[in-house]
Amino acid sequence: MKKIITILTVTFLAFSMNAQEIISSQKAKRVKAHKGEGLIYANDNIYLQKPKSGKVNIFKDGQKVGNHNFNKKIGGERTKTVETIYGKQELTRIYSIENDKSIELYTQKYTLDYNPIGNPIRFADIEIDAANFSSTEYYADNSKQTGNTLISIHLRYRNAPSQLKLFLFDEDYQELNAVNATASTNFSQFEIIASKVLSDDKGVFLVREYEQSASGYTITKNIFASNMITFSQDAEPTINQILPDHSRIINYTISENIADDKVLIAVQSIYVKKDDEEQNDEIAKNVLGAYTYNFKTSELTRKSYSLDAEVEKARRGLGSIRQIIFDKNGSSYFIFTHTTTANRIDYGANIIKMDADGKYLWGSHLLRKDVSGTKYNLSGQFIYVNDQNDLELIFNSKKNVFKKGEYKPKDSNGIWFFHKMDVGKKIIPIKATFHSETGELEIKRIFEKENVNSISYKNAIETNESGVYYAIHNIGGKTFVSLIDFKRK
């Protein structure tokens, strides 16, 4: 997930456009996705790109001013980068050093052009079983709203059970809470399904433990446990079991925000009939299990929803649960997207809205068939709630989807924007608005007069304001990084 960046007050506009839409812009270059990342940080006059592993390029006012290496040695020891956290005027990198007896974690502050500020500071020292140690896997998530950071370390061993260590640190990397878990067998592994650092100093991990087996081309995960671990600065961590309704799990997700101190956790699963089992048409085949956790009371409640009717309405199926977003009234949008492997083909989105008590309100479907190579990060979308509590979805398609102003995607053939020749010429941004009360869908082309096109979604950076992003895009045939408020368009 891209890092949240506080929006700066901008007094200079790079283009004479509506200031409520494109707030600031600077010239940019695209980075091919298979080589690096197109955007890892941006503000009104600086942006950083990762053109390839271990490197970062620095641009100011559209001009490249330098590049730096990600790698760093501390005390002569090689390090691994666990996380990079970006602030208004500086960035912090979290490094790990693995030696024979322990793993040490360090922070190092830098200016935005990668000049170090002070010396590295060690903030954790974790003992390991050196005789059986195999490898590590790190996972980190940071909130610019609270300054807190979640870090997980998965310690894999050869002849001993794996260890999972979860930490919640404050903005000075003082430990607020920690959880240690030991695997059930020597062969089982831990997996971080999802994590979020939410507002009000609260964080959530979804963790499962499994053994993996293979038969031919089929890989099966035998899941021992699936747990939600919640952290708070004022209370001990809480562990709750999160179970699917059916054996085949499609996806898990955690709500993007909280409402009334509550967070939502969704588990989507489908029913698979066993060979010796009779057909039962009464069983819901597609089920969404929605858990609501109250941080203040530690109360966990659960509701299940049959998705069969929504599946029947969608032409190409429901897809998998991707996001949950609360609106200002505490109602929630459950967003399902339907993509192929590597997200090269996007068949659209299915939206389900629930009220604050978990009552089903409506379901609505957006039809797409946009086909894209991953080279320029043109697939994907922005999803947010606007000032009227409507859900808005911004995505790329081709000019020929609009016939006399009406949206008509070519469901049978697909709309390709694969080649470089299409960037800046044929790829247009589209806004789909799901109205809060009814689910009625409105679709329109945006930025047509301004000739904004070819938005890169997957490496865009969201800000603290809903619907406002830093993104690489084209104006005509030229490429820019801009701060754009899509709500105003």
C-alpha positions, 0 to 999 in steps of 0.5 A, spaced: 500 500 500 502 506 498 504 511 504 499 517 506 502 524 505 499 530 508 497 535 502 501 541 502 498 548 501 500 550 494 500 557 491 503 555 484 500 552 479 503 549 473 497 549 468 492 554 468 487 549 469 481 549 474 485 549 481 480 545 484 482 539 479 489 539 478 492 542 484 500 542 482 504 539 476 511 538 474 514 534 468 515 527 469 518 520 466 515 513 466 518 507 469 517 501 466 513 496 471 518 490 470 524 494 472 522 499 478 516 503 481 514 509 477 512 513 484 514 512 491 514 519 493 511 526 491 510 533 493 508 540 490 516 540 487 519 533 489 518 526 486 522 520 487 522 514 483 525 507 483 527 505 476 530 499 478 532 495 485 536 498 490 536 505 486 532 511 487 532 517 482 530 524 485 527 530 481 525 537 483 521 541 479 521 536 473 528 536 473 533 530 475 537 532 480 541 526 483 540 518 485 542 514 491 543 507 492 537 504 497 543 499 500 546 501 507 551 498 511 551 499 519 557 498 523 560 494 517 554 490 516 550 489 510 542 491 511 535 489 509 530 495 508 524 493 512 520 499 510 521 507 508 516 512 511 515 519 508 514 525 511 513 532 509 520 534 509 524 528 511 524 520 510 525 514 515 528 508 513 527 502 517 533 497 516 534 490 519 541 486 520 541 479 521 547 476 524 548 469 528 544 470 534 539 476 533 536 480 528 537 488 530 532 493 527 534 500 526 531 507 523 535 512 519 532 519 518 534 522 511 532 529 507 528 528 501 534 528 497 537 522 501 542 526 505 542 522 512 540 526 518 544 523 524 546 516 525 542 510 525 538 508 531 537 501 534 530 500 536 529 492 537 534 486 538 530 479 537 534 473 539 534 467 534 535 460 534 542 460 530 542 452 529 536 452 525 535 459 522 533 459 515 530 465 513 526 471 514 520 475 511 518 482 513 512 486 513 511 493 515 505 498 515 505 505 517 500 511 518 502 518 517 496 520 521 498 517 528 505 516 526 505 509 529 508 503 525 506 495 525 512 491 523 512 483 523 518 478 522 517 471 520 522 467 522 523 460 518 527 454 521 529 448 518 528 443 524 524 447 529 517 451 529 517 458 525 516 464 529 512 470 528 513 476 532 508 482 531 510 489 533 506 496 534 511 502 535 510 509 536 513 515 531 519 515 536 519 507 535 518 506 542 514 499 543 507 500 544 505 492 544 508 486 541 505 479 540 509 472 539 507 466 536 510 459 535 507 455 529 503 448 531 508 444 527 515 444 524 512 444 517 507 450 518 508 457 516 505 464 517 502 468 512 500 476 513 494 476 509 493 484 511 494 489 515 492 496 517 494 502 521 488 505 522 486 512 526 486 513 533 492 509 534 489 503 532 492 497 528 490 490 525 493 484 523 490 478 519 494 472 520 493 465 518 498 459 519 498 453 514 501 447 511 502 447 504 502 441 499 503 440 492 500 434 487 501 435 480 500 442 478 495 443 484 498 447 491 493 446 497 494 450 503 491 446 509 490 452 514 490 451 521 488 458 524 486 464 521 486 470 527 485 477 527 490 481 532 488 488 534 493 493 537 492 499 541 496 504 545 492 503 551 490 496 551 494 489 551 493 486 544 487 482 542 487 475 538 480 473 535 479 467 530 476 469 524 473 463 520 470 463 513 463 460 512 466 455 507 472 451 505 475 455 499 477 462 501 477 467 496 480 473 499 480 477 506 480 484 507 480 490 512 476 496 512 480 502 510 478 506 515 474 506 522 467 508 524 465 509 531 471 506 534 469 500 529 473 496 524 470 491 519 474 485 517 471 481 511 472 473 509 469 471 502 468 464 501 465 459 496 462 452 497 465 446 494 461 440 494 465 434 496 465 427 491 461 423 496 456 429 498 449 430 496 447 436 492 444 441 497 440 447 493 439 450 500 446 452 501 448 459 499 454 458 495 458 464 495 458 467 502 461 474 505 463 473 513 463 480 515 466 481 522 465 488 526 470 489 532 469 495 537 476 497 539 473 500 545 469 495 548 473 489 545 466 486 542 467 482 536 460 481 532 459 477 526 454 477 520 454 472 514 451 475 507 449 470 501 452 473 495 449 468 490 444 473 488 449 478 486 453 473 482 447 472 478 446 479 477 454 480 474 455 478 467 462 475 469 461 473 476 462 477 483 470 477 483 473 478 490 473 482 495 478 488 495 476 494 499 471 496 505 470 503 506 466 507 511 462 513 509 461 519 514 454 516 516 458 509 518 455 505 513 460 501 509 461 500 501 464 493 500 468 493 493 469 487 489 473 487 483 474 482 477 481 481 474 485 476 471 492 473 473 497 479 473 491 484 473 491 484 466 484 484 464 479 488 468 472 486 468 469 491 472 467 492 480 461 490 484 459 494 490 455 492 496 452 497 501 450 496 508 448 501 513 451 502 520 447 496 523 450 491 517 443 491 514 444 490 506 441 496 502 443 495 495 448 492 490 450 495 483 455 493 478 460 496 473 461 493 467 468 493 464 473 489 459 479 493 459 485 489 457 492 492 459 499 490 459 503 491 466 508 495 463 506 502 464 501 501 470 495 503 467 490 498 469 487 498 476 483 504 479 482 509 485 476 508 489 474 513 494 467 516 498 466 523 495 463 529 499 456 527 498 457 520 501 457 517 494 462 512 492 467 514 486 471 509 482 476 512 477 479 508 471 482 508 464 479 505 458 479 507 451 476 513 447 471 508 443 467 506 449 463 512 449 458 512 443 455 519 442 456 521 450 454 514 452 458 509 456 458 502 452 464 498 453 466 492 448 465 486 453 466 481 448 472 484 445 476 487 450 479 494 450 486 494 449 491 499 451 497 495 451 502 499 446 506 505 448 503 508 442 497 508 446 500 512 452 498 519 451 493 518 445 487 513 446 487 512 453 482 516 457 480 517 465 473 515 466 469 516 473 463 511 475 459 514 481 455 509 485 450 514 488 449 513 496 442 512 497 440 508 491 446 505 488 444 508 481 450 508 477 453 514 473 459 514 468 462 520 465 469 521 461 473 526 465 478 531 463 476 531 456 478 538 455 484 538 459 486 532 455 489 529 461 490 521 459 494 515 461 493 515 468 498 510 472 494 508 478 498 502 481 504 507 483 499 513 485 500 516 492 494 517 496 493 523 500 490 525 507 484 527 503 479 523 500 479 523 492 486 527 492 492 523 489 499 524 486 499 520 480 503 520 473 499 521 467 499 525 460 497 531 458 497 530 450 503 527 449 507 529 455 508 526 462 507 529 468 506 528 476 500 532 478 496 532 485 489 531 482 483 532 486 478 527 482 472 529 487 471 536 484 471 533 476 
